[in-house]
């Protein structure tokens, strides 16, 4: 297995990316290699500082970098030799099994759609994240930022692909699927969530348990939590802020430590023809390490292939 990492992506790249890759290589089995995609002289200079660790990684050279503030679609078309574009080229050709980046999120989403493309039948790929639960498990949350506005049938499909992810990534049998809403009653919510409720309650592909509220996010009420990307992103950022506030107040707790973005490291794009993981722009070496380990789990669980099969 070879996992590609955008070594130039992120606010602290390439140092944080390369350091994170080396940290991951220390715990990955020998048959798993990390391919660092980016400007080889810069990457090699960092690797040379760790001569005993660098053999576990490979470097794939490219000249260009899509910066964090660039327009995603323009940058993708104007920089074909960027680390993001080349990473997707390697993924599409099968030279790597997964591609990870803490770089420009929009460019990663555009790259996925333009290169490996959406799985046939997927209306809108979603960015997923994982909410820690009080029993030690995790719930799949989607969408957390790719699609700000969603029609009811898109929310219904999020429930289906999230259910597949929970089943194969976390081993959940008949995952409980809930719709995030402003009340538990069937008639509550926006026009979109009310209509999505009606679709989900008769959908045989999901174990729909109804609406949940924001206070239920961590209480093990559901294995899959569905919302539009606007709501999901607000919830995700709010959860991160809880960790930051507790840390500033020097309050430490194992459960709330899981709200730190570094704990999981990245968010997969579900609904595309390959394993794509997007990291936080502020990713530290630890976050990069954990993003790579998540990519390995995604490859091993064949989530995107299982989603394909579920749509047949």
N, C-alpha and C positions, 0 to 999 in steps of 0.2 A: 504494500500500500504506500502511495506517495501523496502527501498533502501539501498543496501549494499555499504559501503565505505571501501576501503583498508586503514586502519588506519596507516599502516606501510609504505605506499608509498609516495615518494616525498623527496626532499632534506631536508625539515624541519619537516618531520614526526618523531614521532607521534603527537607532540604538535600542529603543524599547522592543521593537519587533524582533530584531535579531537576538537580543537577550532572552526574550520570551520563547523563541524557537529553540534555543539551546537548553532552556529549562525544561521544555516539553520533551526534547530528545533524551534527556536523562531518565525519563520514566516511561518512554514509549518502547515497545518491543523492537528488537533489532531489525525486523522486517518492515517497519514503518519508517519512512524517511520524510523529512520536512524539506520542501523545495522553496528556497528564498528567491522571490521574483523581484528584480530591481536592478539598480546600478551596481554592477559587480565590483568595481574598485572601492566604492563606499562600503558595501557589505563585507567584502573581504578584509578590509582594514579592521572592522569590528571583530570578525572571526579570528583574525590573527592575534588578537588580545587573549583568546581562549584556545590555544592550540590543542589542548587535550580534549576539547569538547566538539570542535568543529567537524570532525569526520562524520558525525551523525547527520549532517545537513548537506544539501546541495545548493548551488547558486545558478539561477537562470537569468542571464543578463538582458536588460532592456534599458533604453535611454531615458524615456519620458516618465513624468509623474503627473497624475491628475491631482491638483491641489484641493484642499478641503473646501475652499470657497468657490470653486469653478462651477459653471453651469453643467449639470450632468450630461445632457444630451450633446451639447456642443463639444465638451471635452472628450467624450467618447468618440465622436466622429473625427475630431481634429488631432487626437493623440493615439494612433493605432499601436504605437510602440510603448505605451504606458504600462506600468506594472499591473494595473487593473485589466486592461485589454489583453495583455499577454497571459495573465493568470487565467482568464476565461478561455483563451485559445487552448491552453494546456488542458483545461477541464473538458472542453468540447471534443478535443482529439482523443481523450482517454489516457493521456500521458500522466495525469494525476486523478485521484479519486475524489478530491474535495478542494475547494478554494476558499481561503479565509482572508479577510481584510478589515482593518480598523480605519480605512481611508474614507473617501467621499461616499456616503451612504447612497445618495442619489445615483452616482455613477455605477455603484455595485448593482443597484436595482435595474438600471438601464442596461448594464452589461449582461445581466442574467436574461433579460427579456430579448435582447438583440442577438445573443450568441447561442446559449443552450435553449432558450425560449421556454415558454410555458408548456406544461404538460397538456396534451390534447384534452379538451373538455374543461380546463380550468379557466374560469372567467377572469379572476384576478389573483395572482400569487400574493401570499401574505407573509409578513414578517412575524415570526413567533418568538415568544419569550417564556420563561418558566418561573412561576410563582411558588415560593416555598410554602409548605403546608405545616400545620401544627403537629401532624403525626410523623413528620420527617420526609414525606413524599414531595412531589412537585406537580403543579397543574400547568398544562399547556395554555398559554394565553395568545390569542390572535384575533385581530391584527393589531400590531403595536406601532404602526406608523406608515405602512406603505400606501394605504387607501383611506384617505380622510373621510370620504363619503361612500357609503355602501348601500346598495339596494338589498331588499330582503333576500333575494335568491343568492346573492353573494355571501351574506351572513350565514345562510343555510349551508353553503359549500364550505365556508370556513369551519363550520361544525364538523363536517365530514372529514376534511383533511386533518383537522386537529385531533379527531378521534383516532385516525390511523396513526398519527404521530405518537399519541399517548400509549397506544397499544404496543407499538413496536419499539419505541425508544425507552419507555418506562415499564413495559410489561403489564399494562392494565388490560384486563379482560372486560369487555363491555364498558368502556370508559363513560363516566357520567358527564354529560354535556349540559352546560348551563349558559343562558344568555344574560349578560350583564345589563341590569336595568335599574330604574329608580324606584322599583317596588316589585314584590314577588307576584302580585296579582297578574293574571293573564292579560287584562285590558290596559295595563300600565305601559308607559313609555312613549317613544316617538312613533310616528306612523311606520317607520322602517322596522323598528323592533317589534311592534305589535303584529305586523305582517309576517316577520321572520318567525315569531312564535307559532303562528298558525301553520307555517311550512314545517317547522321542526317537530311539532307534536305528532305529525303523521308520517315523518320520514323514517323508514325502516332501517336505514343505515346507521342511525345514531341512537344512543340511549339518552334521550332528552329528559331532563328533570325539571325544566322550567326556568323561571327567572331567579337570579340572585342579585343582591345589592352589594355595594362597595365594601360594606363591613364583612362580607363573606369571603373576601378575596383569599384569606390565608387560613380559613377554618375547615378545610377539607370537605367542603360541600360538593365540590365538583373536581373532575380530572381534566376537563377542558372548559375554558371560559372564553366566550365569543363576544366580540364588540368591534365596532368600526375602528379604523386606524387613528382617528382623532381622539376618541375616548381612550383607546388602548395606550397611546403614547402619553397622554396626561397621567394615567394610572401608573405607568412604568416609571415616569420621571418623579412622580410623587413618592413612590416606594423607595427610589434611590435617595430622595431627599430625607426620608426618615432615617436611613442609615447615616447620612452625613450629619444630621442634627445630633443623633445619639453619640456619634464619634466626637463631635465638638464638645459635647457635654461629658465626655469621658465615661459614657455608659456602654458597657460591652456585654453582649448576649449572643450565644451561638445562633439562635434563630434569626435575629436581626442582622447578623453578619452576612447572612445569605442574600440580603437586599443589596449588598455591595455588588456593583456591576462586575467586579473582578471575579466573583465567586463562580459564575458560569462562563463568563468571558465573551460570549457572543450570542447573536440571535440568528437562527437559520431562516432562509427564505423557503417557504413551503409552497409547492405547486409548480416548480421548475424542473427541468430535466437534468438534475445534478445536485450535488451537495454544496451549497453556498452558505457561508457563515459571515455575518456582518458584526464587527466589533465596535465598541464605543470609541469615539474619536480621541478620548483621553486615556486610552488603554495603556496600562503599565505592563512591564514584562510578565507579571503574574496573570493579568487578564489575557494576554496573548497566549501564554502557556495553556490556560484553561480553554480558550477558544479552539486551539489545536486539538486538545483532548476531546472536546465536544464534537469536532469534525470527525475524529476517529470513530466515535460512537454512532454518528450519523451514517457513516460508511458501513459499519458493521451491521446496523439495523435495517439497512436498505429502505429507509423511509420513503424516499422519492419514488422508488420502484413500487412499493406497496400502495402509494397514492395512485400511481398509474393503474395498478390492478383494480383498485377500488372503484375507479371511474368507468371500467369496462361494462 
